[in-house]
Amino acid sequence: MNSKKISFQGVSKSFPLKDTDFVALSEVSLDIADREFVTVVGPSGCGKSTLMGMAAGLIDPGTGQILIDGRPVAGPGPDRGVIFQQYALFPWLTVRKNVEFGLKLSAISPEERRGRAQRAIDLVGLADFADALPKTLSGGMKQRCAIARAYAVNPEVLLMDEPFGALDALTRVQLQDQLLRTWSQERRTVMFITHDVDEAVYLANRVVVMAARPGRIYKVIDVDLPYPRTEEIRLSPEFGRIRNEVWHSVYHQAPAAPAA
Ligand SMILES: Nc1ncnc2c1ncn2[C@@H]1O[C@H](COP(=O)(O)OP(=O)(O)OP(=O)(O)O)[C@@H](O)[C@H]1O
């Protein structure tokens, strides 16, 4: 087991823009430990999705290196489950079939596929809806289905890009608790992007605050609060103190040093 599960080493990324290059990420270095839960916050356009997309192998690497378990990322792989804001479920398949779908590429028997899908469905609390079609589910249930699908493949790393962004505030809080329950039962390394400062603090071991122009890491803030996280913790002075620190780092960022 590698204690550095995900390692970004001097990662920069530019996109062509008219006759120049737009620097989306500049020299990002970050190690995420095995089974750590890291959240990433920062202003719009600071490169959060680009960073995660590169770790997922969905965006071409720029310069620098991204290592998963010490190996450079060379495309998507079953070691990484990716969950986006849009549920990306197949509307014509039931919850169970949606969850099983992700396992079709694995060389496992249909019985094992079914068993693993059922376990993941149980894990996210959707057992009563296993045979329902997505259109009959609420947004929160759809997202739980997407999480179950990612978990069923048994990836060591979960990359989540604003997975709760489209949900109402109450459902969002409920899904945060659900995700933490799932994570505590089957611990994975999680990198989770959010715009919500409370969510970032509530879920994480560490919050990575990014800054824009160029996209870079601005500050990394430890969240020294015990798990399981509870409402009591959410309302505690210590939570408030960390939340204020993250808030300040996101909304009152010092400008970037001018390029030499
Ligand atoms: N394929 C692309 N071509 C050109 N520019 C891009 C491309 N993808 C991203 N960018 C630019 O790179 C920057 C970072 O984008 P990215 O989506 O990673 O930011 P983000 O922090 O996730 O933003 P948001 O919080 O709004 O989702 C943005 O300025 C964006 O316009």
The ligand as an SDF file (V2000), in Angstrom:
LIG
                    3D

 31 33  0  0  0  0  0  0  0  0999 V2000
  -10.9730   22.4260  -22.8760 N   0  0  0  0  0  0  0  0  0  0  0  0
  -10.6940   23.6830  -22.5230 C   0  0  0  0  0  0  0  0  0  0  0  0
  -10.2820   24.5880  -23.4150 N   0  0  0  0  0  0  0  0  0  0  0  0
   -9.9670   25.8610  -23.0650 C   0  0  0  0  0  0  0  0  0  0  0  0
  -10.0280   26.3100  -21.7880 N   0  0  0  0  0  0  0  0  0  0  0  0
  -10.4340   25.4560  -20.8510 C   0  0  0  0  0  0  0  0  0  0  0  0
  -10.7830   24.1040  -21.1500 C   0  0  0  0  0  0  0  0  0  0  0  0
  -11.1390   23.4850  -19.9950 N   0  0  0  0  0  0  0  0  0  0  0  0
  -11.0210   24.4090  -19.0290 C   0  0  0  0  0  0  0  0  0  0  0  0
  -10.5910   25.5850  -19.5340 N   0  0  0  0  0  0  0  0  0  0  0  0
  -10.3270   26.8050  -18.7680 C   0  0  0  0  0  0  0  0  0  0  0  0
   -9.4810   26.4780  -17.6860 O   0  0  0  0  0  0  0  0  0  0  0  0
   -9.8860   27.1570  -16.5150 C   0  0  0  0  0  0  0  0  0  0  0  0
  -10.1620   26.1520  -15.4050 C   0  0  0  0  0  0  0  0  0  0  0  0
  -11.3680   25.4620  -15.7220 O   0  0  0  0  0  0  0  0  0  0  0  0
  -12.0070   24.4140  -14.7010 P   0  0  0  0  0  0  0  0  0  0  0  0
  -13.2750   23.9370  -15.2870 O   0  0  0  0  0  0  0  0  0  0  0  0
  -10.9860   23.4030  -14.3380 O   0  0  0  0  0  0  0  0  0  0  0  0
  -12.2880   25.3550  -13.4370 O   0  0  0  0  0  0  0  0  0  0  0  0
  -13.1380   25.0520  -12.1360 P   0  0  0  0  0  0  0  0  0  0  0  0
  -12.3420   25.5610  -10.9800 O   0  0  0  0  0  0  0  0  0  0  0  0
  -13.5370   23.6280  -12.0810 O   0  0  0  0  0  0  0  0  0  0  0  0
  -14.4000   25.9830  -12.3830 O   0  0  0  0  0  0  0  0  0  0  0  0
  -15.9070   25.8870  -11.8420 P   0  0  0  0  0  0  0  0  0  0  0  0
  -15.8040   26.0110  -10.3580 O   0  0  0  0  0  0  0  0  0  0  0  0
  -16.5680   27.0770  -12.4820 O   0  0  0  0  0  0  0  0  0  0  0  0
  -16.4640   24.5820  -12.2930 O   0  0  0  0  0  0  0  0  0  0  0  0
  -11.0940   27.9920  -16.8890 C   0  0  0  0  0  0  0  0  0  0  0  0
  -10.6840   29.3220  -17.1150 O   0  0  0  0  0  0  0  0  0  0  0  0
  -11.6010   27.3600  -18.1550 C   0  0  0  0  0  0  0  0  0  0  0  0
  -12.1840   28.3240  -19.0040 O   0  0  0  0  0  0  0  0  0  0  0  0
  1  2  1  0
  2  3  1  0
  2  7  2  0
  3  4  2  0
  4  5  1  0
  5  6  2  0
  6  7  1  0
  6 10  1  0
  7  8  1  0
  8  9  2  0
  9 10  1  0
 10 11  1  0
 11 12  1  0
 11 30  1  0
 12 13  1  0
 13 14  1  0
 13 28  1  0
 14 15  1  0
 15 16  1  0
 16 17  2  0
 16 18  1  0
 16 19  1  0
 19 20  1  0
 20 21  2  0
 20 22  1  0
 20 23  1  0
 23 24  1  0
 24 25  2  0
 24 26  1  0
 24 27  1  0
 28 29  1  0
 28 30  1  0
 30 31  1  0
M  END
$$$$
